[in-house]
Amino acid sequence: MKQEQIDRINELARKAKTPEGLTEAEQAEQAVLRRAYIDSVLGNLKGQLDHTYLVDEQGRRRKLKQKEG
């Protein structure tokens, strides 16, 4: 996610706290930007966990597995 998008999320959050609030178009934009931010964070986390290994007492490495459910 680009820094400009994060700045816009923060700008909308600050404006939402003011008495004038957000217009419907701004609320929709905020929802889209928040979803993109969450997807970006989750993607980065998944990528990091995909390259994470556990080492047991014997020194054997095994890849983390995704939980079912």
C-alpha positions, 0 to 999 in steps of 0.5 A: 500500500502506498504512503499516499493511501495511508495518509488519505485513510488518516485524513478521513479518520480525522475528518470523521471526528469533526462535527461536519463528519464525512459525506457518503462518498467519503465514507465509501472511499474510507471503507475501500481504503481500509479494506485495502489496508487490511488486505495488505497487512494480512498478505504481508503477514501470510508471506512472512509466516510462509517463510517461518520454520520451527526448530525442534530439540533435535535441530530439525526444521519444519515449516509452519502449517496453516490451521484448518477451520 
